[in-house]
């Protein structure tokens, strides 16, 4: 039982560290070219427009 608890603790710590690393990268990349994926943004907007057309 202790092994499973320790393993769970390590998994939780790994998730927290990954989250923190992603947050640091996002903060560092904010308002830079890395922050904007033009093709992804265009695709998202097109999807939203198509979705709105089908809702009305």
C-alpha positions in Angstrom: 0.0 0.0 0.0 2.8 2.4 0.8 4.4 1.8 -2.6 1.1 2.8 -4.4 0.8 6.0 -2.2 4.4 7.0 -3.0 3.9 6.3 -6.7 0.7 8.5 -6.6 2.7 11.2 -4.9 5.4 11.1 -7.6 2.8 11.2 -10.3 1.1 14.2 -8.7 4.4 16.0 -8.4 5.2 15.3 -12.1 1.9 16.8 -13.1 2.5 19.9 -11.0 6.0 20.3 -12.5 4.7 19.9 -16.0 1.9 22.4 -15.4 4.4 24.9 -14.0 6.8 24.4 -16.9 4.0 25.0 -19.4 2.9 28.1 -17.5 6.5 29.5 -17.5 6.7 28.9 -21.3 3.4 30.6 -21.9 4.4 33.6 -19.8 7.8 33.8 -21.6 6.2 33.4 -25.0 3.3 35.9 -24.5 3.1 38.6 -27.2 5.8 36.9 -29.3 5.7 35.1 -32.6 5.6 31.8 -30.6 2.4 33.0 -29.0 0.5 33.1 -32.3 -0.2 30.3 -34.6 -2.0 32.0 -37.5 -3.1 28.9 -39.2 -4.6 27.5 -36.0 -6.3 30.8 -35.2 -7.8 30.9 -38.7 -9.0 27.3 -38.5 -10.6 28.0 -35.1 -12.4 31.1 -36.4 -13.7 29.3 -39.4 -14.9 26.4 -37.2 -16.7 28.9 -35.0 -18.3 30.6 -38.0 -19.5 27.2 -39.4 -20.8 26.2 -36.0 -22.7 29.4 -35.6 -24.3 29.0 -39.0 -25.6 25.6 -38.1 -27.0 26.8 -34.8 -29.3 29.4 -36.3 
